[in-house]
């Protein structure tokens, strides 16, 4: 299913909390009603499909590499994500992705809760993501990673404190 991106933004309001769960491959196993409403997809179109179905082409690959590398190690990740809607529109969210485990400690699923992105965060993140994308196009993932690390360092953070830096940006 190929969707052509447009400039139409779908609002994620202050009361919206988007929740989805995924299996080890990243396929969606559960999503709450607001997820379907904002994305424009039906349950049949999203369930058992990869989360990447809603990946917007404006998203730098390095953000997802960081996310997957960390959640596969059982670490939570907080990140800003621009998602693609079925109609080609988009929405920005501040995502908190974590691993849920069974009582015996084995993997149960990935759980992502997403809220609207603050205007202050968007003013920082949107230009950063454009720069990261340009770096990826010209120098690959290594160039994008170097740029992300430089951005974090400028903001008194590092990859080890990525989540704290993202939370600080969201709260700014």
ChimeraX attribute file (.defattr): number of C-alpha atoms within 10 A of each C-alpha:
attribute: neighborCount
match mode: 1-to-1
recipient: residues
	/A:1	5
	/A:2	7
	/A:3	14
	/A:4	12
	/A:5	16
	/A:6	12
	/A:7	8
	/A:8	12
	/A:9	13
	/A:10	17
	/A:11	14
	/A:12	19
	/A:13	10
	/A:14	10
	/A:15	8
	/A:16	14
	/A:17	17
	/A:18	21
	/A:19	19
	/A:20	20
	/A:21	23
	/A:22	22
	/A:23	18
	/A:24	13
	/A:25	11
	/A:26	16
	/A:27	19
	/A:28	23
	/A:29	19
	/A:30	17
	/A:31	19
	/A:32	13
	/A:33	14
	/A:34	14
	/A:35	21
	/A:36	17
	/A:37	13
	/A:38	20
	/A:39	20
	/A:40	17
	/A:41	16
	/A:42	13
	/A:43	17
	/A:44	8
	/A:45	13
	/A:46	20
	/A:47	18
	/A:48	15
	/A:49	16
	/A:50	16
	/A:51	19
	/A:52	13
	/A:53	18
	/A:54	18
	/A:55	18
	/A:56	20
	/A:57	13
	/A:58	16
	/A:59	19
	/A:60	24
	/A:61	19
	/A:62	20
	/A:63	18
	/A:64	15
	/A:65	12
	/A:66	15
	/A:67	18
	/A:68	16
	/A:69	13
	/A:70	16
	/A:71	16
	/A:72	14
	/A:73	9
	/A:74	15
	/A:75	13
	/A:76	17
	/A:77	21
	/A:78	20
	/A:79	21
	/A:80	25
	/A:81	23
	/A:82	20
	/A:83	24
	/A:84	28
	/A:85	26
	/A:86	21
	/A:87	14
	/A:88	19
	/A:89	20
	/A:90	22
	/A:91	19
	/A:92	21
	/A:93	21
	/A:94	21
	/A:95	22
	/A:96	18
	/A:97	23
	/A:98	21
	/A:99	22
	/A:100	15
	/A:101	13
	/A:102	9
	/A:103	8
	/A:104	6
	/A:105	8
	/A:106	9
	/A:107	15
	/A:108	15
	/A:109	21
	/A:110	24
	/A:111	22
	/A:112	19
	/A:113	17
	/A:114	23
	/A:115	19
	/A:116	20
	/A:117	24
	/A:118	16
	/A:119	12
	/A:120	12
	/A:121	18
	/A:122	17
	/A:123	11
	/A:124	13
	/A:125	19
	/A:126	17
	/A:127	11
	/A:128	16
	/A:129	22
	/A:130	14
	/A:131	16
	/A:132	26
	/A:133	22
	/A:134	15
	/A:135	20
	/A:136	19
	/A:137	13
	/A:138	11
	/A:139	11
	/A:140	15
	/A:141	18
	/A:142	12
	/A:143	18
	/A:144	24
	/A:145	20
	/A:146	13
	/A:147	17
	/A:148	22
	/A:149	16
	/A:150	14
	/A:151	14
	/A:152	18
	/A:153	12
	/A:154	10
	/A:155	12
	/A:156	10
	/A:157	17
	/A:158	17
	/A:159	14
	/A:160	9
	/A:161	11
	/A:162	18
	/A:163	17
	/A:164	15
	/A:165	19
	/A:166	21
	/A:167	16
	/A:168	12
	/A:169	19
	/A:170	20
	/A:171	12
	/A:172	11
